[in-house]
Amino acid sequence: MISRHARIQDKKATRSGFLLLLLSLLLLGGLLFFGIPTLAKFAGIVVNLQENKQSIESEDKNTPAPPVFYTTVPGSVKEEILKLEGMAEGGSTVFVYLNDEKVKEFMVPNSGNFDVKLSLREGENLIWAVTRDLAENKSGESGKIKVFYDSQAPILEITEPADNAAFSGSEKSITVRGITEKGARVTVNDRLAIVSQEGAFSQKVTLTEGENIILVTVVDEGENETEKTLKVTYQP
């Protein structure tokens, strides 16, 4: 005959076994209905991302077109900052070079249009760009822009006549001579002077009786300007 203590222990063991079985079933059910599908979906997403990346890398081998700058740039400028507008493949990355040094890197909007500001170097500047698409394909070089940055006013030396010089009689017509930089434009009393390749200039001036004001203006290729004024007198 089983004792009362043995029956109590047997009931406890049965109850513990039942609870363990129920907990095991709940865990198994949760894994089946939640764990596996979720893991499967996550695995599917990872696989799709890997396949898409591999697809881009393996399928897109086309070289993108080079960027195109459509801003008209003069041969010489006096402002340090130059703004350029252009076009490239939307979503690609553009690399801008100035005198063979990379100075700008940016992503192109989906529209394909972009603008960029560059700080020029004193003297000659050679600007060009390339683009790199999402598949890491790199374009050839864009057309090159050459621009001369000159922020300095041109030199101007008037060699004759001397300031406050006096003329008389047959000296009514005189020649104004001087030196400036190569390629500069010179006017004497608003009349264009002759300028040599070395920068020497000359221009005839007809004097009137009394005091005459002579204004010499020099404008260089960057549109920087220098002016000098001198006075001479003439007596018939």
C-alpha positions as CSV (number, residue, x, y, z in Angstrom):
1,M,0.0,0.0,0.0
2,I,1.3,3.4,-1.1
3,S,1.8,5.8,1.8
4,R,0.2,9.3,1.9
5,H,3.6,10.9,1.5
6,A,4.4,8.9,-1.6
7,R,1.1,9.9,-3.2
8,I,1.8,13.6,-2.5
9,Q,5.3,13.3,-4.1
10,D,3.8,11.5,-7.1
11,K,1.3,14.3,-7.6
12,K,4.1,16.9,-7.4
13,A,6.1,15.0,-10.0
14,T,3.1,14.7,-12.3
15,R,2.3,18.4,-12.0
16,S,6.0,19.4,-12.7
17,G,6.1,17.1,-15.8
18,F,2.9,18.6,-17.1
19,L,4.2,22.2,-16.7
20,L,7.4,21.3,-18.4
21,L,5.6,19.7,-21.3
22,L,3.3,22.8,-21.6
23,L,6.2,25.2,-21.6
24,S,8.0,23.1,-24.2
25,L,5.0,23.2,-26.4
26,L,4.6,27.0,-26.0
27,L,8.3,27.5,-26.9
28,L,8.0,25.2,-29.9
29,G,4.8,27.0,-31.1
30,G,6.4,30.4,-30.8
31,L,9.4,29.3,-32.7
32,L,7.3,27.8,-35.5
33,F,4.8,30.7,-35.8
34,F,7.1,33.6,-35.1
35,G,10.8,32.8,-34.9
36,I,11.2,30.9,-38.2
37,P,9.1,33.2,-40.4
38,T,10.8,36.2,-39.0
39,L,14.2,34.7,-39.5
40,A,13.2,33.6,-43.0
41,K,12.1,37.1,-43.9
42,F,15.2,38.7,-42.5
43,A,17.3,36.1,-44.4
44,G,15.4,36.9,-47.6
45,I,16.1,40.6,-47.2
46,V,19.8,40.0,-46.6
47,V,19.9,37.8,-49.7
48,N,18.1,40.3,-51.8
49,L,20.4,43.1,-50.8
50,Q,23.4,40.9,-51.6
51,E,21.9,39.9,-54.9
52,N,21.1,43.6,-55.8
53,K,24.7,44.6,-54.9
54,Q,26.2,41.8,-56.9
55,S,23.8,42.6,-59.8
56,I,24.9,46.2,-59.8
57,E,28.5,45.3,-59.6
58,S,28.3,42.5,-62.2
59,E,25.8,44.0,-64.7
60,D,26.6,47.8,-64.8
61,K,30.0,48.1,-66.5
62,N,29.0,51.1,-68.7
63,T,31.3,54.1,-68.4
64,P,29.2,57.2,-67.5
65,A,29.4,60.3,-69.7
66,P,31.9,62.9,-68.6
67,P,30.5,66.0,-66.8
68,V,29.6,69.0,-69.1
69,F,30.3,72.6,-68.0
70,Y,28.0,75.0,-69.9
71,T,29.1,78.3,-68.2
72,T,30.8,80.7,-70.6
73,V,34.1,81.7,-68.9
74,P,36.2,84.6,-70.2
75,G,39.9,84.1,-70.8
76,S,40.8,86.4,-67.9
77,V,39.0,87.4,-64.7
78,K,39.8,89.6,-61.7
79,E,37.4,87.9,-59.2
80,E,38.9,85.0,-57.2
81,I,35.6,83.0,-57.0
82,L,34.4,81.4,-60.2
83,K,31.0,79.8,-60.4
84,L,30.4,77.0,-62.9
85,E,27.2,75.3,-63.9
86,G,27.0,71.9,-65.6
87,M,25.4,68.5,-66.1
88,A,26.2,65.0,-65.1
89,E,24.5,61.6,-64.4
90,G,22.0,62.1,-61.5
91,G,23.2,60.4,-58.4
92,S,26.8,60.2,-59.5
93,T,29.7,61.8,-57.8
94,V,31.6,64.6,-59.5
95,F,35.3,65.3,-58.8
96,V,36.6,68.7,-59.9
97,Y,40.3,69.4,-60.5
98,L,42.1,72.7,-60.7
99,N,45.7,72.5,-62.1
100,D,45.6,68.7,-61.6
101,E,44.6,69.0,-57.9
102,K,41.2,67.7,-56.7
103,V,39.5,70.7,-55.1
104,K,35.8,69.7,-55.1
105,E,33.8,66.5,-54.6
106,F,30.0,66.4,-54.6
107,M,26.9,64.2,-55.5
108,V,24.8,65.3,-58.4
109,P,21.0,65.8,-57.8
110,N,18.6,63.5,-59.6
111,S,17.9,66.3,-62.1
112,G,21.5,66.0,-63.3
113,N,22.1,69.8,-63.0
114,F,24.8,71.1,-60.7
115,D,26.7,74.2,-59.8
116,V,30.1,74.6,-58.1
117,K,32.2,77.5,-56.8
118,L,36.0,77.4,-57.1
119,S,38.7,79.6,-55.6
120,L,41.1,80.5,-58.4
121,R,44.9,80.7,-58.1
122,E,46.7,83.8,-59.2
123,G,47.8,83.3,-62.8
124,E,46.7,80.5,-65.1
125,N,44.0,78.0,-64.0
126,L,43.1,74.8,-65.8
127,I,39.8,73.3,-64.7
128,W,38.3,69.9,-65.5
129,A,36.2,67.1,-63.9
130,V,35.2,63.4,-64.0
131,T,32.2,61.6,-62.6
132,R,31.8,58.2,-60.8
133,D,28.5,56.4,-60.9
134,L,26.8,54.1,-58.2
135,A,28.5,51.1,-59.7
136,E,32.0,52.7,-59.2
137,N,32.4,53.2,-63.0
138,K,34.5,56.3,-63.7
139,S,34.0,58.6,-66.7
140,G,36.7,60.2,-68.9
141,E,37.7,63.8,-68.4
142,S,35.4,66.7,-69.2
143,G,36.3,69.5,-71.5
144,K,39.0,71.7,-69.9
145,I,38.4,75.3,-69.0
146,K,41.4,77.6,-69.1
147,V,41.1,80.9,-67.2
148,F,43.7,83.5,-66.1
149,Y,43.1,85.1,-62.7
150,D,44.7,88.5,-62.3
151,S,43.8,90.5,-59.3
152,Q,46.5,93.1,-59.6
153,A,46.1,96.5,-61.2
154,P,48.4,96.9,-64.3
155,I,51.6,98.9,-64.2
156,L,51.6,102.2,-65.9
157,E,54.7,104.3,-66.5
158,I,54.5,107.5,-68.7
159,T,57.9,108.2,-70.1
160,E,57.0,111.3,-72.0
161,P,56.0,114.1,-71.8
162,A,56.9,115.0,-68.3
163,D,54.2,116.3,-66.0
164,N,53.9,120.1,-66.1
165,A,55.9,120.3,-69.3
166,A,55.6,123.4,-71.5
167,F,55.3,123.4,-75.3
168,S,55.1,126.2,-77.8
169,G,55.0,127.1,-81.5
170,S,55.3,124.1,-83.7
171,E,55.0,121.7,-80.8
172,K,51.2,121.7,-80.9
173,S,51.2,118.0,-81.7
174,I,53.0,115.8,-79.2
175,T,53.4,112.1,-78.6
176,V,52.5,110.4,-75.3
177,R,54.6,107.4,-74.6
178,G,54.8,104.9,-71.8
179,I,55.1,101.2,-70.7
180,T,52.5,98.8,-69.3
181,E,52.1,95.1,-69.1
182,K,51.7,92.8,-72.2
183,G,48.2,92.4,-73.6
184,A,46.9,95.5,-71.9
185,R,44.6,98.0,-73.6
186,V,45.7,101.7,-73.4
187,T,43.7,104.8,-74.1
188,V,45.0,108.4,-74.1
189,N,42.2,110.9,-73.7
190,D,39.8,108.2,-74.7
191,R,41.7,107.4,-77.9
192,L,43.1,103.9,-78.3
193,A,46.9,103.9,-78.2
194,I,49.2,101.6,-80.1
195,V,50.7,98.9,-77.8
196,S,53.6,96.7,-78.8
197,Q,54.0,93.0,-77.8
198,E,56.4,94.2,-75.0
199,G,53.8,96.6,-73.6
200,A,55.3,99.9,-74.9
201,F,52.6,102.3,-76.1
202,S,52.3,105.6,-77.9
203,Q,49.6,108.0,-79.0
204,K,49.6,111.5,-80.6
205,V,47.8,114.3,-78.8
206,T,47.0,117.8,-80.3
207,L,47.3,120.5,-77.7
208,T,45.2,123.6,-77.3
209,E,46.4,127.0,-76.0
210,G,46.8,127.0,-72.3
211,E,46.6,124.1,-69.9
212,N,46.0,120.6,-71.3
213,I,45.0,117.6,-69.2
214,I,46.1,114.2,-70.5
215,L,44.4,111.1,-69.1
216,V,46.1,107.7,-69.7
217,T,44.1,104.6,-68.8
218,V,45.3,101.0,-68.9
219,V,43.0,98.0,-68.7
220,D,44.6,94.5,-68.5
221,E,43.1,91.2,-69.6
222,G,41.4,90.7,-66.3
223,E,39.7,94.1,-66.6
224,N,41.8,95.6,-63.8
225,E,42.4,99.3,-64.4
226,T,45.1,101.9,-63.7
227,E,44.8,105.6,-64.5
228,K,47.3,108.5,-64.5
229,T,46.8,112.1,-65.3
230,L,49.4,114.7,-66.3
231,K,49.2,118.4,-67.1
232,V,51.1,120.3,-69.9
233,T,50.8,123.8,-71.3
234,Y,51.0,125.1,-74.8
235,Q,51.6,128.6,-76.1
236,P,51.5,129.4,-79.8
